Amino acid sequence: MEKIRNFCIIAHIDHGKSTIADRMMEITGTVSKREMKSQLLDSMDLEREKGITIKLAPVTMEWKGYTLNLIDTPGHVDFSYEVSRSLQAVETAVLVVDATQGIQAQTLANVYLALEQDLTIIPVINKVDLPAADVEGVAAQIINLLGCKREDIIEVSGKTGLNIDKILDRLIEVGGNVSGGAFRSAAARELAPSARGDGPDGRGPDGYFPSARALIFDSYFDDYRGVVLYVRIFEGEIDKNSEILMMAAGTKGMALEVGILTPKMTPKDSLKAGDIGYIVTNLKTTREAKVGDTVTLVKNPAKEALPGYKNVLPFVYAGFFPVSNDQYKDLKEAIEKLALSDSALQFQPENSPILGFGLRIGFLGLLHMDIIKERLEREFGLDLIVTNPSTNYEVLLNTGEVIEIKSASDLPDITEVAEIREPWVKGEIIVPREMIGNVLNLINEKRGHQTNLSYIEERAVIDFEAPMANLLTDFYDQLKSATSGYASFNYELNGYKAEDLVRVDFLVAGEKMDALSVMAHKTEADAIGREVTKKLKEVIPRQNFEVALQAAIGARIIARETIGAYRKDVLVKIHTGDRDRKAKLLEKQKRGKARMKRFGKIDIPPEAFTVMLKRD
């Protein structure tokens, strides 16, 4: 264990985590020049196009006689649980900050996660070779944040490879002691006890090795081999072909193969304490082995699981419907395949009178939803209609029972409801000082309130709380507009609060459209009703009869728009000015229109179901 160093790279999106990982693999000779390509650890086409890491990836490198295990983590807020579990699997975090952009919202969020896990933090400034780099300004921000010394900060360029070897050397220095120029929290100074027993060969007093405990920090489904677990071994060892037990899920399986990633799978006979590697199992779905679970051996099980496991529940829901109902079966099969390797994805069938059969799918956030939608369209060739995303609500009934609803149409009769609770988030926005006013106005518009205001050099950090539902649709776009693109934003769920919420229904020609119903705060309901009916008027085509578009709370109509009828000129065939004949024909037309209004059906285009996505 003395020769093993486990670390991860944390940073805001696009600050160069994956590029630095590429240079490390190149310098340590883990990957030959011939095999090298940019963002080597980002395996999905989508990751390369968007320039973000979606799935984390571990890799083992050799440097100066030491084994360095790197976990390249995703930076986006939607995957923060994965990041926190990855941080639990390592002892050191390399904090990367872009020399041109400085500290941003997710830099802070990830630093707090690292401090929570008591990790050593090695500060690094990346992209120092760019003309716009402000190295001294960014260094001052880092010193302000971490309280480290100026000489502790390593200046590197991920593109050219400048000083990457210094990071590797520093990792070796700080791995076993407190000195070595890294910021380390007080609680982390006591080194983790060895995972071996007291005997000369590591056996315990009973003659056995200590029972194995390994943390799952990622799992995915391989079409040919089953579920593959990425694990950090904390105690004991796991041999090939041994029978394993997932402690939280209670499932048993076989370790068909164990090994390390370089970054391709390299089999070994066993994984020992301190190692980071993979286990190929005979499990059929990642739900049997979720991130954060503890793996132990069936023959010598551990007494208690490793801390920190929680069942991650989605809090953004949207209806996915195929454009043609013939594709419903394909959609269901595609989602089942994606759910095999994404344990956070939850779905259930949904039926809409207008859109037909579809699925209501739960996501960890809007980026997660966007990625799943793109993968369904690209990898499975589906044409989809996605309804407005909504969040989940807790409803307290008069009987004292609490139920969870995932869309406004699931709300029970209002006479049975005692209170409705909506999810609130705790957010953090980093902006230049001169733009604070714009951001505070935007937060107030969204029914949020500022809780704290602090400064890092020339930037302000605004902490706030706001209802999740109001941030779902276009908050990020509005934030970027209000700050000319300079703001960065990070959030986490902060419990449920009882609010004065109502269900706003939309009626087209007197017929209620369940797929359009939304939950809204009483003070905002009228404005939302007027806004959506105006949008629907633009989207729904004109008919031969007048169509009323209405927004209602219960039986009370709060907004109305009217789509005028096409008018056929029935007087065109009359060449005389006989008034009675004209009146007779107009009266006949009026009766026909009234009859058509009673029986006419309206074809509602798919765009009508996403009018809430962009409200401006």
Salt bridges, closest charged atoms under 4 A:
GLU26 OE1 - ARG23 NE 3.53
GLU26 OE1 - LYS33 NZ 3.62
GLU35 OE2 - LYS264 NZ 3.94
GLU49 OE1 - ARG378 NH2 2.55
ASP78 OD1 - HIS76 ND1 3.80
GLU82 OE2 - LYS55 NZ 3.38
GLU91 OE2 - ARG232 NH1 2.58
ASP98 OD2 - LYS127 NZ 3.01
GLU136 OE2 - ARG150 NH2 2.92
GLU155 OE2 - ARG150 NH2 2.61
ASP169 OD1 - LYS64 NZ 3.02
ASP201 OD2 - ARG203 NE 2.85
ASP218 OD1 - LYS55 NZ 3.23
GLU235 OE2 - ARG213 NH2 3.10
GLU257 OE1 - ARG225 NH2 2.56
GLU333 OE2 - LYS329 NZ 3.61
GLU336 OE2 - LYS332 NZ 3.73
ASP342 OD2 - HIS368 NE2 2.83
GLU350 OE2 - ARG360 NH1 3.49
ASP370 OD2 - LYS50 NZ 3.48
GLU374 OE2 - LYS50 NZ 3.64
GLU374 OE1 - ARG378 NH2 3.36
GLU377 OE2 - LYS373 NZ 3.37
GLU379 OE2 - ARG375 NE 2.94
GLU394 OE1 - ARG421 NH1 3.41
GLU404 OE1 - LYS406 NZ 3.78
GLU419 OE2 - ARG421 NE 2.85
GLU422 OE2 - ARG447 NH2 3.05
GLU465 OE1 - HIS449 NE2 3.41
GLU465 OE1 - LYS497 NZ 3.46
ASP474 OD1 - LYS446 NZ 3.61
ASP477 OD2 - LYS614 NZ 3.12
GLU492 OE2 - LYS426 NZ 3.83
GLU499 OE1 - ARG447 NH1 3.93
GLU499 OE1 - HIS521 NE2 3.64
ASP505 OD1 - ARG503 NE 2.72
ASP505 OD2 - LYS512 NZ 3.89
GLU511 OE1 - LYS601 NZ 3.94
ASP514 OD1 - ARG503 NH2 3.45
GLU524 OE2 - ARG447 NE 3.57
GLU546 OE1 - LYS597 NZ 3.55
GLU561 OE1 - LYS537 NZ 3.73
